[in-house]
Amino acid sequence: MTNQRFHYRHQHHLNLSGAFLLCLLIFTCSVHLLSGKELEGGIRFNSYEKIKDLRTGLNLTPKELIPMGSTFQMNFEFGLWRSTEAYGHIFRIIGTHNNNIDLISSPYNSKFDDLNLILGDSMTAVSFSFEEIGLTTAKWMQCELIITESTGLISLSINGIKKVKKISFNFEQASIAFGKNNMGRYTTSDVPPMNLRNIEIMTDQVRMRSWPLTKFKESVSFD
């Protein structure tokens, strides 16, 4: 994929497009680019320590939906920079027919696991404890989400631990956001204190888009 430069201005959402140069609009201090002394590369998301308008959202599909194909795969790395007050949406995927897939962080909630995959309004057995996947603060977790139309299965792997669930609806195209989003009825400002980098979208084993989020100089990303 051709390298692109993303320029930052002051707004509250980051909008990324793999097709052309795009200005990223964020509010003051809503995104903190991690220094080498913290974690290598990536974006640090503002969470509950900020008012809702200053929490971080990353929209991967500001102008056009992503085709899902027969097999859809999304890879990324994330971590938590704080383990307390860590509730919120890591990502939200909205399909053509308003079907949603959410990965939610909900530690210290006795009714849920620490990380939970939600299909529609329903909890699933695809869930993980922080201890199970070895998640600690300032540690990157490799995450892989795969949706296979032919088998009707969705799988989520975090740090090498894989779990699978039958899915009852199909996705033709999808909107994808990390953290805060303004996706109509699915809008949320619940953002965990997370770090994010190396996002990759693949459809039918072909890489469609990629955002390393690792090469920064002042307010410009050269990914």
C-alpha positions as CSV (number, residue, x, y, z in Angstrom):
1,M,0.0,0.0,0.0
2,T,1.2,3.5,-0.9
3,N,2.4,5.5,2.1
4,Q,0.2,8.4,3.0
5,R,0.6,11.5,5.2
6,F,-2.2,12.3,7.6
7,H,-2.3,15.8,9.1
8,Y,-3.8,16.5,12.5
9,R,-6.0,19.5,13.4
10,H,-8.1,20.1,16.4
11,Q,-11.4,18.1,16.6
12,H,-12.4,15.0,18.5
13,H,-12.5,12.2,15.8
14,L,-9.8,10.8,13.7
15,N,-11.1,9.8,10.2
16,L,-8.8,7.6,8.2
17,S,-9.2,6.8,4.5
18,G,-6.9,4.4,2.6
19,A,-7.8,5.9,-0.7
20,F,-6.5,9.4,-0.5
21,L,-4.8,12.0,1.6
22,L,-7.1,13.1,4.3
23,C,-6.9,15.6,7.1
24,L,-7.5,14.2,10.5
25,L,-9.6,16.4,12.8
26,I,-9.2,16.1,16.5
27,F,-9.9,18.2,19.6
28,T,-7.0,19.6,21.6
29,C,-5.3,16.8,23.6
30,S,-7.8,14.2,22.5
31,V,-5.0,12.0,21.0
32,H,-1.6,11.5,22.5
33,L,1.0,10.0,20.2
34,L,3.1,7.6,22.2
35,S,6.8,8.3,22.7
36,G,9.5,5.7,22.5
37,K,9.8,5.8,26.3
38,E,6.2,4.7,26.7
39,L,5.3,2.2,23.9
40,E,6.6,2.0,20.4
41,G,4.3,3.9,18.1
42,G,0.5,4.0,18.2
43,I,-2.2,6.3,19.4
44,R,-3.2,6.7,23.1
45,F,-7.0,7.2,23.5
46,N,-8.4,9.6,26.0
47,S,-11.0,8.0,28.3
48,Y,-13.0,9.0,31.4
49,E,-10.4,11.3,32.6
50,K,-11.7,13.7,29.9
51,I,-15.1,15.1,29.3
52,K,-17.1,13.4,26.5
53,D,-16.1,15.9,23.8
54,L,-12.4,15.3,24.4
55,R,-12.5,11.5,24.4
56,T,-10.9,9.8,21.4
57,G,-12.6,8.2,18.4
58,L,-11.0,6.7,15.3
59,N,-13.3,6.2,12.3
60,L,-11.9,4.0,9.6
61,T,-14.8,4.5,7.2
62,P,-15.7,8.3,7.1
63,K,-16.6,8.3,3.4
64,E,-17.1,4.8,2.2
65,L,-18.0,1.4,3.7
66,I,-15.5,-1.5,3.6
67,P,-16.6,-4.6,1.6
68,M,-16.7,-7.7,3.8
69,G,-16.5,-10.4,1.0
70,S,-16.7,-14.1,1.8
71,T,-14.0,-13.8,4.4
72,F,-13.3,-10.6,6.4
73,Q,-10.3,-10.2,8.6
74,M,-9.3,-7.3,10.8
75,N,-5.9,-7.4,12.6
76,F,-4.7,-4.8,15.1
77,E,-2.7,-4.3,18.3
78,F,-4.1,-2.7,21.4
79,G,-3.2,-2.3,25.0
80,L,-4.4,-0.5,28.1
81,W,-2.5,2.4,29.6
82,R,-4.6,2.2,32.7
83,S,-6.5,-0.8,34.2
84,T,-8.9,1.2,36.3
85,E,-12.1,2.8,34.8
86,A,-11.3,0.8,31.7
87,Y,-14.9,0.2,30.5
88,G,-15.7,1.1,26.9
89,H,-15.8,0.1,23.2
90,I,-12.5,-1.1,21.7
91,F,-14.2,-1.3,18.3
92,R,-17.6,-1.3,16.8
93,I,-18.5,-2.7,13.4
94,I,-21.9,-1.8,11.8
95,G,-23.1,-3.9,8.9
96,T,-25.2,-3.0,5.9
97,H,-28.4,-4.1,7.7
98,N,-27.5,-2.3,11.0
99,N,-26.1,-5.5,12.5
100,N,-23.4,-4.7,15.0
101,I,-20.3,-6.4,16.4
102,D,-18.6,-4.8,19.4
103,L,-15.5,-5.6,21.4
104,I,-16.1,-4.1,24.9
105,S,-13.7,-3.8,27.8
106,S,-15.5,-4.3,31.1
107,P,-13.1,-5.2,33.9
108,Y,-14.3,-5.5,37.5
109,N,-17.9,-6.1,36.4
110,S,-19.0,-9.4,38.0
111,K,-21.6,-10.0,35.3
112,F,-19.1,-9.9,32.4
113,D,-15.6,-11.0,31.5
114,D,-12.9,-8.4,31.1
115,L,-13.2,-8.4,27.3
116,N,-16.4,-9.3,25.6
117,L,-17.5,-9.8,22.0
118,I,-21.1,-8.5,21.5
119,L,-23.3,-9.5,18.6
120,G,-26.3,-7.2,18.3
121,D,-27.6,-6.8,21.8
122,S,-26.4,-10.2,23.0
123,M,-23.3,-11.3,25.0
124,T,-21.4,-14.3,23.5
125,A,-19.1,-16.9,24.8
126,V,-16.3,-15.2,23.0
127,S,-14.9,-13.4,26.0
128,F,-11.5,-13.2,27.8
129,S,-10.2,-12.4,31.2
130,F,-7.1,-10.2,31.4
131,E,-5.3,-13.0,33.2
132,E,-6.2,-15.5,30.5
133,I,-4.6,-13.4,27.7
134,G,-1.8,-12.0,29.8
135,L,-2.9,-8.4,29.5
136,T,-1.2,-5.9,31.7
137,T,-0.8,-2.2,31.4
138,A,1.7,-1.0,28.8
139,K,1.7,-4.3,27.0
140,W,0.6,-4.8,23.4
141,M,-2.0,-7.4,22.5
142,Q,-2.2,-8.9,19.0
143,C,-5.9,-9.1,18.0
144,E,-7.4,-10.9,15.0
145,L,-11.1,-10.9,14.1
146,I,-12.3,-13.2,11.2
147,I,-15.8,-13.5,9.8
148,T,-16.4,-16.4,7.4
149,E,-19.6,-16.3,5.4
150,S,-19.5,-20.0,4.1
151,T,-19.3,-21.4,7.7
152,G,-21.3,-18.7,9.4
153,L,-18.6,-18.4,12.0
154,I,-16.9,-15.4,13.7
155,S,-13.6,-15.9,15.5
156,L,-11.6,-13.6,17.8
157,S,-8.0,-14.3,18.8
158,I,-6.2,-12.2,21.4
159,N,-2.6,-12.8,22.2
160,G,-2.9,-16.3,20.6
161,I,-6.1,-17.3,22.5
162,K,-8.8,-18.0,19.9
163,K,-12.6,-18.4,20.5
164,V,-15.3,-19.0,17.9
165,K,-19.0,-18.3,17.7
166,K,-21.8,-19.0,15.2
167,I,-23.1,-15.8,13.6
168,S,-26.7,-15.6,12.3
169,F,-26.4,-12.5,10.0
170,N,-24.4,-11.6,7.0
171,F,-22.4,-8.5,6.3
172,E,-22.0,-7.1,2.8
173,Q,-20.3,-3.8,3.8
174,A,-19.4,-2.3,7.1
175,S,-18.5,0.9,9.0
176,I,-15.7,0.4,11.5
177,A,-14.7,2.7,14.4
178,F,-12.5,2.4,17.5
179,G,-13.3,4.1,20.7
180,K,-15.8,7.0,20.5
181,N,-18.0,7.2,17.4
182,N,-21.0,9.1,16.1
183,M,-22.6,6.3,14.1
184,G,-26.2,7.3,14.4
185,R,-28.1,5.0,16.8
186,Y,-24.9,3.3,17.6
187,T,-23.1,6.4,18.9
188,T,-21.0,5.9,22.0
189,S,-18.7,8.0,24.1
190,D,-17.6,5.1,26.3
191,V,-13.9,4.8,25.6
192,P,-11.4,2.6,27.5
193,P,-7.9,4.0,28.2
194,M,-6.3,2.1,25.4
195,N,-3.4,2.3,22.9
196,L,-3.9,1.3,19.3
197,R,-1.6,0.6,16.3
198,N,-1.1,-1.7,13.2
199,I,-4.6,-1.9,11.9
200,E,-5.0,-4.1,8.9
201,I,-8.2,-4.9,6.9
202,M,-8.3,-8.0,4.6
203,T,-11.2,-9.2,2.4
204,D,-10.9,-12.6,0.8
205,Q,-7.2,-12.7,1.8
206,V,-6.4,-9.5,0.0
207,R,-5.2,-6.6,2.1
208,M,-7.7,-3.7,1.5
209,R,-6.3,-1.1,3.9
210,S,-3.6,-0.7,6.5
211,W,-2.9,1.9,9.1
212,P,0.3,1.3,11.1
213,L,-0.1,4.4,13.2
214,T,3.6,4.2,14.1
215,K,5.4,6.9,12.1
216,F,4.8,10.4,13.6
217,K,6.6,13.7,13.4
218,E,4.9,16.5,15.4
219,S,1.3,16.6,14.0
220,V,1.8,14.4,10.8
221,S,1.6,10.7,10.4
222,F,3.5,9.2,7.5
223,D,1.7,5.9,7.4
